[in-house]
Amino acid sequence: KIHERWHSTTMRRKTAPLTTLLWLIIAASILLSAVLEHPPIILTVSAEDYAPDATSTDEGCTTENNDETCINPSTTEQDETTTTPPPQQFSPSGERLITSTELASHGIKSTESKEAATAGGHTIWLSILGRIYDVTTGGPSFYGPKGSYNFYSGRDASPCFHSGKNNEEGAAEKLEEWEDDTHLMSVYDWSKFYEDHETYQFMGVLVDSKYYDENGEETDVRKGIVERASRAKVIAEKKKEERKKARLEKRKADREKNKKK
C-alpha cells in the first residue's frame, strides 16, 4: 500500500505540468477565437496629439452620443484674453477705414443711464458726410441717453443736422436731392465745426457709404454735396458782406445828415 500511494503521488506530480499546459492551450484557443470573431479597434493618433506644447485635462469633459468632449477652462480663458482685433486698414490718402458696424459700437442707446454711457472707457463716435469723429469729450450731457444729440451717436445722420428730424426717417433723407443749396451748406458748416473742434478727434472715413467707397475714396455724391455747399457758402458770405457794407454806408449817411442839422 505504501508503494502504491508513493506511485500515485509521483504520477500526479509528473502529470501536473502537462495538465497546466493543456489548460493554457485551451485558454489561448478560446482567446484567439474571440479575437478573430471581434477584431480589435485600432486607434489612430496624429503627431499633433503629441506636440511638445499639447496639454490635456479631465476637467470639463462631457459625453454626448458616446462622444467625449473635454474643454480645458484655463486654455479657453487664455484664448479669450489673447484674442486680437483685426488689423486696421487705411485709404491711399492715409485715412482709417471704418465700417458702419464699428461706428455703431461707439453709439449710446437712449435707454442707457449716463453712468453706463461712458463706463469702461466707452468712447462716443458720430459721422457727418462720411467723416467720423470721437466726440466723447462732449459727454453724456450732449450725446448721452437724454442728450440733445444722442440720436447722432454711432451713426451717420447728416440730413438731421439741417432738418432736425432726429429719427430713422430723417437720417434716411437723400440730401443730395435737396434743391436748396443753402440746406446743404448748413450740413457742411456742421461738418466743419467737428473738423475744427478743439477736443473732438477725427477717426477716419465711413466705408461702403454714399460718401466713401470700400477703398476710402470720396464718392461723386459727396463731391457734389461739398461743391454745391461750398458754392452756396461763397454766395452767402458775399451777401453777408454786401449787407454789412450797406449798414455801414447807411450809418455814415445818417451821421452826415445829423451833422447838417
C-alpha positions in Angstrom: 0.0 0.0 0.0 2.8 2.4 0.8 4.3 1.6 -2.6 1.0 2.2 -4.4 0.5 5.6 -2.6 4.0 6.6 -3.5 3.5 5.6 -7.1 0.2 7.6 -7.3 1.7 10.7 -5.8 4.7 10.5 -8.2 2.4 10.2 -11.2 0.3 13.2 -10.2 3.5 15.3 -9.8 4.7 14.2 -13.3 1.3 14.9 -15.0 0.6 18.3 -13.3 2.7 20.3 -15.7 1.1 18.6 -18.6 -2.3 19.4 -17.2 -1.4 23.1 -16.7 -0.1 23.3 -20.2 -3.2 21.7 -21.6 -5.4 24.3 -19.8 -3.2 27.1 -21.1 -3.6 25.8 -24.7 -7.3 25.6 -24.3 -7.5 29.2 -22.9 -5.3 30.5 -25.7 -7.5 28.9 -28.3 -10.6 30.5 -26.7 -8.9 33.9 -26.7 -7.7 33.6 -30.3 -11.2 32.6 -31.4 -12.7 35.7 -29.7 -10.1 38.0 -31.3 -10.8 36.6 -34.7 -14.5 37.0 -34.2 -14.2 40.6 -32.9 -11.2 42.3 -34.3 -9.5 44.9 -32.0 -10.2 48.6 -32.5 -7.1 50.4 -33.8 -6.7 54.0 -32.6 -5.1 56.4 -34.9 -3.2 59.2 -33.2 -1.7 62.1 -35.2 1.6 63.7 -34.4 -0.2 66.9 -33.4 -1.7 65.0 -30.4 1.8 64.6 -29.1 3.1 68.1 -29.8 5.5 69.3 -27.1 3.1 72.1 -26.0 0.0 70.0 -26.0 -1.8 69.7 -22.7 -4.8 67.6 -21.6 -7.1 67.6 -18.6 -10.0 65.6 -17.3 -11.8 68.8 -16.2 -14.8 70.0 -18.2 -15.4 66.6 -20.0 -18.9 65.9 -21.3 -20.2 62.9 -23.1 -22.9 63.1 -25.7 -23.9 60.4 -28.2 -20.9 58.3 -27.0 -18.5 61.1 -28.0 -16.5 62.6 -25.2 -15.5 66.2 -25.4 -13.2 67.9 -23.0 -12.5 71.6 -22.6 -9.7 73.0 -20.6 -11.1 76.1 -18.8 -7.7 77.6 -18.4 -6.9 77.2 -22.1 -10.2 78.7 -23.1 -9.8 81.6 -20.8 -6.3 82.2 -22.2 -7.6 82.1 -25.8 -10.3 84.7 -25.0 -7.9 87.1 -23.3 -5.4 86.9 -26.1 -7.8 87.4 -29.0 -6.6 90.4 -31.1 -8.8 92.6 -33.2 -8.4 92.6 -37.0 -5.7 95.0 -38.3 -6.8 98.5 -39.1 -7.0 99.4 -42.8 -6.3 102.8 -44.4 -7.1 104.6 -47.6 -4.5 105.6 -50.1 -4.5 109.1 -48.5 -3.8 107.5 -45.1 -7.3 107.9 -43.6 -8.5 105.0 -41.5 -11.4 102.9 -43.0 -14.3 102.4 -40.5 -17.3 100.2 -41.1 -20.9 101.1 -40.1 -20.7 98.1 -37.6 -17.7 99.6 -35.8 -19.2 103.0 -35.8 -22.4 101.6 -34.3 -20.4 100.0 -31.5 -19.5 103.5 -30.3 -23.1 104.7 -30.1 -25.1 105.4 -26.9 -28.6 103.8 -26.5 -31.3 106.2 -25.4 -32.3 103.6 -22.7 -28.9 103.6 -21.0 -28.0 105.5 -17.9 -25.5 108.4 -18.0 -23.1 106.3 -15.9 -23.3 103.3 -18.3 -22.9 105.5 -21.3 -19.2 106.0 -20.8 -18.5 103.2 -18.4 -15.4 101.1 -19.0 -13.8 103.8 -21.2 -16.6 103.6 -23.8 -16.0 106.2 -26.5 -18.7 108.1 -28.4 -18.3 108.4 -32.2 -20.5 110.1 -34.8 -20.3 110.5 -38.6 -21.2 113.5 -40.7 -20.9 113.4 -44.5 -19.0 110.2 -44.0 -16.3 111.6 -41.8 -16.1 110.1 -38.3 -15.2 111.9 -35.1 -14.7 110.9 -31.5 -16.9 113.3 -29.5 -16.5 111.6 -26.1 -15.4 115.0 -24.6 -18.9 116.3 -25.3 -20.0 113.9 -22.6 -23.4 112.4 -21.8 -24.9 115.9 -21.5 -24.8 116.1 -25.3 -24.6 112.6 -26.6 -25.9 110.6 -23.6 -29.3 108.9 -23.2 -31.1 112.2 -22.6 -28.7 114.4 -24.6 -29.8 116.7 -27.4 -27.5 114.9 -29.9 -28.0 111.3 -28.6 -29.5 110.2 -31.9 -26.4 111.1 -33.8 -24.1 108.8 -31.8 -22.9 105.7 -33.6 -24.3 106.6 -37.0 -24.3 109.0 -39.9 -27.3 111.2 -39.6 -26.1 114.0 -41.9 -29.5 115.2 -43.1 -30.7 115.6 -39.5 -28.1 118.4 -38.9 -30.3 120.7 -41.0 -33.8 119.2 -40.8 -33.7 118.5 -37.1 -35.7 115.3 -37.8 -33.8 113.1 -35.3 -35.2 109.8 -36.3 -34.6 107.0 -38.8 -36.8 108.7 -41.5 -34.8 111.9 -41.1 -31.5 110.2 -41.3 -32.5 108.3 -44.5 -33.3 111.5 -46.4 -31.3 111.9 -49.6 -29.7 115.3 -49.0 -28.0 115.1 -52.4 -31.5 115.5 -53.9 -32.3 118.7 -51.9 -32.9 121.6 -54.3 -31.9 124.4 -51.9 -28.1 124.5 -51.7 -28.2 126.6 -48.5 -29.6 123.5 -46.8 -26.5 121.6 -47.9 -24.4 124.5 -46.7 -25.9 124.1 -43.2 -24.9 120.4 -43.1 -21.4 121.3 -44.4 -21.0 124.0 -41.8 -21.7 121.4 -39.1 -19.1 119.1 -40.6 -16.5 122.0 -40.5 -17.5 122.5 -36.8 -16.5 119.0 -36.0 -13.4 119.1 -38.2 -12.1 122.3 -36.5 -13.2 121.4 -32.9 -10.5 121.7 -30.3 -11.2 118.4 -28.5 -13.2 116.3 -30.9 -10.8 113.9 -32.8 -11.1 112.8 -36.4 -11.1 109.0 -36.5 -11.5 108.0 -40.2 -14.0 107.7 -43.0 -17.2 105.6 -43.2 -16.6 103.0 -46.0 -19.3 101.5 -48.2 -21.5 104.6 -47.7 -22.8 107.1 -50.1 -19.9 109.3 -49.1 -16.9 107.0 -49.3 -16.4 103.7 -51.2 -14.9 100.5 -49.9 -11.4 101.8 -50.5 -12.0 105.1 -48.7 -12.2 107.1 -51.9 -14.6 110.1 -51.9 -17.7 109.3 -53.9 -19.2 111.5 -56.6 -22.2 112.0 -54.3 -20.1 113.6 -51.6 -18.1 115.6 -54.1 -21.3 117.0 -55.5 -22.7 117.9 -52.0 -19.4 119.6 -50.9 -19.2 121.5 -54.2 -22.8 122.8 -54.0 -22.4 123.6 -50.3 -19.2 125.4 -50.9 -20.7 127.4 -53.7 -23.6 128.4 -51.6 -21.2 129.3 -48.8 -19.4 131.8 -51.1 -22.7 133.3 -52.2 -23.9 133.6 -48.6 -20.6 135.2 -47.5 -20.8 137.7 -50.4 -24.4 138.6 -49.5 -23.3 139.0 -45.9 -20.5 141.4 -46.8 -22.9 143.4 -49.0 -25.4 143.7 -46.2 -22.7 144.7 -43.8 -21.4 147.3 -46.3 -24.9 148.7 -46.8 -25.4 149.0 -43.0 -22.1 150.9 -42.7 -23.0 153.3 -45.5 -26.4 153.9 -44.0 -24.9 154.7 -40.6 -22.4 157.1 -42.3 -25.2 158.8 -44.2 -27.2 159.2 -41.0 -24.3 160.7 -39.2 -23.7 163.2 -42.1 -27.4 164.1 -42.0 -27.3 164.7 -38.2 -24.3 167.0 -38.6 -26.1 169.2 -41.0 -28.9 169.6 -38.6 
